[in-house]
Amino acid sequence: MANSETEIVNSALAKVGEDSITDLTENRKAARVSARQYPLMRDALIRRYRWNFAIRRVTLSPEAATPAFGFTNQFLVPSDNIRVLGIFDEDELQQNYTASRIPYKVEGNKILTDDDTLPLFYLARITDVALFDPLFSEALAWFLAIDLAIPLTTVRKLREDAVIGFKKAVLAAKRADAIEGSPEVIESSEWLDSRHAGFTPFRPGPIVF
């Protein structure tokens, strides 16, 4: 498990053939570029997949202002929100993150819905490296390596190798995440059931995205 941002950055630098840095404030091109790109790539990777370590839940109250039309209430997303996953639906037997019959829309930093309260699942911006899953840290190092390869090296193959390394690392991380906890189950509609007669109306198994 990485103990600091610098360790993750050094792992990324090693993957593109660059020397390690001692600190992100170091006056070297590798440090300056890494300090700029690291938080961008971290947030992008958190948003890209549903990581267990980044999932948060909160119950929001509506704002005094209401939408111009279409919905009754609007809610301000949490300040650390990276991606809205869904609304808790007490009618969902599996208590899924993403399967809900409650209509809502995300518009800017607002969530619009007709409910008076909003029990929300979301992905948070996690900056504390100690909270990262070890496999996420490795995937992030590869993800950052792809980005750093362009300004730090002219060897095209290093970036191509980083892309391959990232795909393998993120797949391993997603698989590990998917088998922790009860799998989500999406219930098909009656229309879908009629289209797939003879098949089960449920689609069990871990949902990886």
C-alpha angles and dihedrals in degrees: 000000000000114000098197145015088252091060091054091047092049090051089053092047091051090053090060095042098258128139119254123260126222096217140359089242091060114126096241129109092242091054095044094049092044093049090053098044102036098077091043093052093042092055092043092053093046090052093046097065138023100255115189093217091057099046115113133174129208138163111232130201121219123258120246090244116075132208117274090240144334101049136047101224142024129206131199111238116236114274091241094049116135098167135358110234102183150285124285109250115195089203090063104096092201092048089229124195095222110022110087136144091209110107116228141151132209112220117173107309093338133090115208123205141134097245122104093225130029120216098195136193114201145157112251130211101254113197099165106094090201088070094055120107106244091237090051089054090054092047090049091052090054092044090052091046090059089054096043094048092074100057097030106044140029093205103109094194091063090062091045090051090049090054090053091046091050093051091053094044096047092047091054091047093048092049092051091049093048096058095051111096131356115325119248118250123206116205115216122228122247088254092056091046090055090051091052103040112178094030127101114266089226129073106204128187139076115311110218117197 
